[in-house]
């Protein structure tokens, strides 16, 4: 079993805790489904949020999905002029037998513009 990294992102429409739970939950669910993963396959997850998001921690959405025994950490994304606003990014380390080239990186909605080269 190899350790793989999965990237993803989602843009929120508004800075509200319930909306963040919904959108980050959808992102994590898509990462798991598209890579045939279960929460037991997760090693750790890094979340970053743009500086304009203050309503909640993105990791709280993972806990609400039942991802309770996986180390999670949140950080603030760099405040770069012209960067996409209200974005949450994820970097998940997972155990998977999939070759690196077969890992599905998940960029939902408008966030697909962030990484057109790897967005599924």
C-alpha positions as CSV (number, residue, x, y, z in Angstrom):
1,X,0.0,0.0,0.0
2,X,1.5,3.4,-1.0
3,X,1.0,6.8,0.5
4,X,-0.6,9.2,-2.1
5,X,-1.5,12.8,-1.9
6,X,-4.9,14.1,-3.2
7,X,-5.5,17.8,-3.9
8,X,-8.8,19.6,-4.2
9,X,-10.5,22.9,-3.7
10,X,-14.0,24.5,-3.6
11,X,-15.1,28.1,-3.7
12,X,-17.8,29.2,-1.2
13,X,-20.6,31.5,-2.3
14,X,-20.7,33.2,1.1
15,X,-18.9,33.1,4.5
16,X,-21.3,31.2,6.6
17,X,-20.5,28.1,8.8
18,X,-23.4,26.0,7.5
19,X,-22.5,26.8,3.9
20,X,-18.8,25.9,4.6
21,X,-19.9,22.6,6.1
22,X,-22.0,21.9,3.0
23,X,-19.3,22.8,0.4
24,X,-16.3,21.3,2.2
25,X,-18.3,18.2,3.0
26,X,-19.2,17.9,-0.7
27,X,-15.5,18.3,-1.6
28,X,-14.3,15.6,0.9
29,X,-17.1,13.2,-0.2
30,X,-16.1,13.7,-3.9
31,X,-12.4,13.1,-3.0
32,X,-13.3,9.8,-1.3
33,X,-15.7,8.6,-3.9
34,X,-13.6,9.5,-7.0
35,X,-10.6,7.7,-5.5
36,X,-12.5,4.7,-4.0
37,X,-11.4,5.6,-0.5
38,X,-12.9,5.2,2.9
39,X,-12.1,7.3,6.0
40,X,-9.9,4.4,7.1
41,X,-7.6,5.1,4.1
42,X,-7.0,8.7,5.3
43,X,-3.7,9.5,7.0
44,X,-4.0,13.2,7.4
45,X,-5.7,16.2,5.8
46,X,-4.4,19.8,5.5
47,X,-7.0,22.5,4.8
48,X,-6.3,26.1,3.8
49,X,-8.8,28.9,3.6
50,X,-8.5,32.3,2.0
51,X,-8.2,35.2,4.5
52,X,-11.8,36.3,3.7
53,X,-13.3,33.2,5.4
54,X,-13.9,33.6,9.1
55,X,-17.1,31.6,9.9
56,X,-15.7,28.2,10.8
57,X,-12.8,25.9,10.5
58,X,-12.9,23.7,7.3
59,X,-11.9,20.7,9.4
60,X,-15.2,21.0,11.3
61,X,-16.9,19.8,8.1
62,X,-14.7,16.7,8.1
63,X,-15.6,15.9,11.7
64,X,-19.3,16.3,10.8
65,X,-18.8,13.7,8.1
66,X,-17.5,11.2,10.7
67,X,-13.8,11.7,10.0
68,X,-13.0,11.8,13.7
69,X,-9.7,9.9,14.2
70,X,-7.7,11.4,11.3
71,X,-5.3,14.3,12.1
72,X,-6.6,17.5,10.5
73,X,-5.1,21.0,10.4
74,X,-6.3,24.3,9.1
75,X,-4.1,27.2,7.8
76,X,-4.7,30.5,6.1
77,X,-3.9,30.6,2.4
78,X,-1.5,33.4,1.2
79,X,-3.3,36.7,0.6
80,X,-2.3,37.2,-3.0
81,X,-3.8,40.0,-5.0
82,X,-6.2,38.7,-7.6
83,X,-6.5,35.2,-6.0
84,X,-9.8,33.5,-6.0
85,X,-11.9,34.6,-3.0
86,X,-13.6,32.4,-0.5
87,X,-11.7,29.3,-1.5
88,X,-10.9,26.2,0.6
89,X,-8.1,24.0,-0.5
90,X,-7.4,20.5,0.7
91,X,-4.3,18.2,0.6
92,X,-5.1,14.7,1.8
93,X,-2.5,12.0,2.5
94,X,-4.0,8.6,1.9
95,X,-3.2,4.9,1.6
96,X,-4.0,3.7,-1.8
97,X,-2.9,1.0,-4.3
98,X,-3.7,3.4,-7.2
99,X,-0.7,4.6,-9.2
100,X,0.0,8.2,-8.7
101,X,-1.2,9.0,-12.2
102,X,-4.6,7.5,-11.4
103,X,-5.3,9.7,-8.4
104,X,-8.3,11.9,-9.0
105,X,-7.8,15.5,-7.8
106,X,-11.1,17.2,-7.2
107,X,-11.8,20.9,-7.9
108,X,-15.5,21.6,-7.6
109,X,-17.4,24.4,-9.4
110,X,-15.5,27.6,-10.0
111,X,-12.4,26.2,-8.2
112,X,-11.7,24.0,-11.3
113,X,-10.1,27.2,-12.7
114,X,-7.3,26.9,-10.0
115,X,-5.7,23.8,-11.5
116,X,-7.0,23.1,-15.0
117,X,-4.0,20.8,-15.5
118,X,-5.2,18.3,-12.8
119,X,-8.9,19.1,-12.1
120,X,-11.1,16.1,-12.8
